[in-house]
Amino acid sequence: MLDSKISGILINKQRKSGIKSDEIGTALGVEVFGEVPHDKNVLKAMDAKEPVVTYKPRTPASKAFNRLSLKMAGLIDESVRPQQNFLQKLRHKKNKRG
């Protein structure tokens, strides 16, 4: 193995249940650069021999890969929370109530 330090990780096939990405990052002592959710379209894109970001650009995995590439290029700052639309605000309030 090369003598280099791992600066961060990408969590792949992340599901809503199970270990949270921040817990993984803390346990490993590295930054979590992003998460790509489990998405059945990734396998379909692989069967089609096409990147998921072009095969189905609006799927959760495609959006996550695009967001990660922008973050790695320094074009977005994820510490700044994006504006939520009306439905996102309602969902957030509903989730907070349990």
Sine and cosine of phi, psi and omega as CSV:
sin_phi,cos_phi,sin_psi,cos_psi,sin_omega,cos_omega
0.00,0.00,0.57,-0.82,0.04,-1.00
-0.92,0.39,0.52,-0.85,0.02,-1.00
-1.00,0.08,0.97,0.24,0.01,-1.00
-0.66,-0.75,0.42,-0.91,-0.04,-1.00
-1.00,-0.02,0.68,-0.74,0.07,-1.00
-0.99,0.16,0.85,-0.53,-0.05,-1.00
-1.00,-0.05,-0.29,0.96,0.00,-1.00
-0.04,-1.00,0.13,-0.99,-0.03,-1.00
-0.71,-0.71,0.31,-0.95,0.11,-0.99
-0.89,-0.45,0.80,-0.60,0.03,-1.00
-1.00,-0.01,0.86,-0.51,-0.05,-1.00
-0.96,-0.29,0.53,-0.85,0.00,-1.00
0.85,0.53,0.64,0.77,-0.02,-1.00
-0.93,0.35,0.73,-0.68,0.07,-1.00
-0.93,-0.36,0.34,-0.94,-0.03,-1.00
-0.93,0.38,-0.47,0.88,0.04,-1.00
-0.99,-0.15,0.33,-0.95,0.02,-1.00
0.97,-0.24,-0.31,-0.95,-0.05,-1.00
-0.94,0.34,0.73,-0.68,0.02,-1.00
-0.98,0.22,0.51,-0.86,-0.06,-1.00
-0.88,0.47,-0.59,0.81,0.01,-1.00
-0.92,0.39,-0.52,0.86,0.07,-1.00
-0.92,0.38,-0.62,0.78,0.04,-1.00
-0.91,0.42,-0.72,0.69,0.02,-1.00
-0.87,0.49,-0.68,0.74,0.03,-1.00
-0.90,0.44,-0.70,0.71,-0.01,-1.00
-0.89,0.46,-0.60,0.80,-0.02,-1.00
-1.00,0.02,-0.24,0.97,-0.01,-1.00
0.95,0.30,0.52,0.86,0.01,-1.00
-0.71,-0.70,0.29,-0.96,0.06,-1.00
-0.97,0.24,0.63,-0.78,0.14,-0.99
-1.00,-0.05,0.93,-0.36,-0.04,-1.00
-0.94,0.35,-0.51,0.86,0.00,-1.00
0.06,-1.00,0.08,-1.00,0.04,-1.00
-0.75,-0.66,0.64,-0.77,0.10,-0.99
-0.92,-0.38,0.90,-0.44,-0.04,-1.00
-0.94,0.35,0.40,-0.92,0.10,-0.99
-0.87,0.49,0.76,-0.65,-0.07,-1.00
-0.52,-0.86,0.88,-0.48,-0.03,-1.00
-0.88,0.48,-0.37,0.93,-0.01,-1.00
-0.94,0.34,-0.32,0.95,0.06,-1.00
-0.90,0.44,-0.72,0.70,0.03,-1.00
-0.90,0.43,-0.64,0.77,0.03,-1.00
-0.89,0.45,-0.64,0.77,0.03,-1.00
-0.92,0.40,-0.62,0.78,0.04,-1.00
-0.90,0.44,-0.67,0.74,0.05,-1.00
-0.88,0.48,-0.58,0.81,0.01,-1.00
-0.99,0.13,-0.04,1.00,-0.03,-1.00
0.84,0.55,0.72,0.69,-0.03,-1.00
-0.64,-0.77,0.60,-0.80,0.06,-1.00
-0.87,0.49,0.62,-0.78,-0.02,-1.00
-0.87,0.49,-0.49,0.87,-0.02,-1.00
-0.93,0.37,-0.36,0.93,0.10,-1.00
-0.98,-0.22,-0.49,0.87,0.00,-1.00
-0.93,0.38,-0.76,0.65,0.04,-1.00
-0.64,-0.77,0.99,0.13,-0.14,-0.99
-0.91,0.41,-0.30,0.95,-0.06,-1.00
-0.98,-0.20,0.12,0.99,0.01,-1.00
-0.97,0.23,0.33,-0.94,-0.01,-1.00
-0.84,0.54,-0.65,0.76,0.00,-1.00
-0.91,0.41,-0.67,0.74,0.02,-1.00
-0.88,0.48,-0.70,0.71,0.02,-1.00
-0.88,0.47,-0.63,0.77,0.01,-1.00
-0.92,0.40,-0.68,0.73,0.03,-1.00
-0.89,0.45,-0.66,0.75,0.03,-1.00
-0.90,0.44,-0.69,0.72,0.02,-1.00
-0.88,0.47,-0.68,0.74,0.01,-1.00
-0.90,0.44,-0.68,0.73,-0.02,-1.00
-0.91,0.42,-0.62,0.78,0.05,-1.00
-0.92,0.39,-0.64,0.77,0.02,-1.00
-0.90,0.43,-0.71,0.70,-0.02,-1.00
-0.91,0.42,-0.50,0.86,0.02,-1.00
-0.99,0.13,-0.06,1.00,0.00,-1.00
0.97,0.24,0.36,0.93,-0.04,-1.00
-1.00,-0.06,-0.21,0.98,0.09,-1.00
-0.68,-0.73,0.46,-0.89,0.05,-1.00
-0.89,-0.46,0.95,-0.30,-0.07,-1.00
-0.97,0.24,-0.10,0.99,0.07,-1.00
-0.96,0.27,-0.32,0.95,0.07,-1.00
-1.00,-0.04,0.88,-0.47,-0.04,-1.00
-0.97,0.26,0.79,-0.61,0.00,-1.00
-0.93,0.36,0.41,-0.91,0.06,-1.00
-0.88,0.48,0.67,-0.75,0.05,-1.00
-0.99,-0.11,0.57,-0.82,0.11,-0.99
-0.99,0.12,0.05,-1.00,-0.09,-1.00
-0.84,0.54,-0.74,0.67,-0.02,-1.00
-0.91,0.42,-0.61,0.79,0.04,-1.00
-0.90,0.44,-0.64,0.77,0.03,-1.00
-0.89,0.45,-0.68,0.74,0.03,-1.00
-0.89,0.46,-0.70,0.71,0.02,-1.00
-0.88,0.47,-0.68,0.74,-0.01,-1.00
-0.88,0.47,-0.69,0.72,0.03,-1.00
-0.91,0.42,-0.64,0.77,0.01,-1.00
-0.90,0.44,-0.69,0.72,0.00,-1.00
-0.91,0.42,-0.56,0.83,0.00,-1.00
-0.92,0.38,-0.53,0.85,0.00,-1.00
-0.97,0.25,-0.39,0.92,0.04,-1.00
1.00,-0.04,0.00,0.00,0.00,0.00
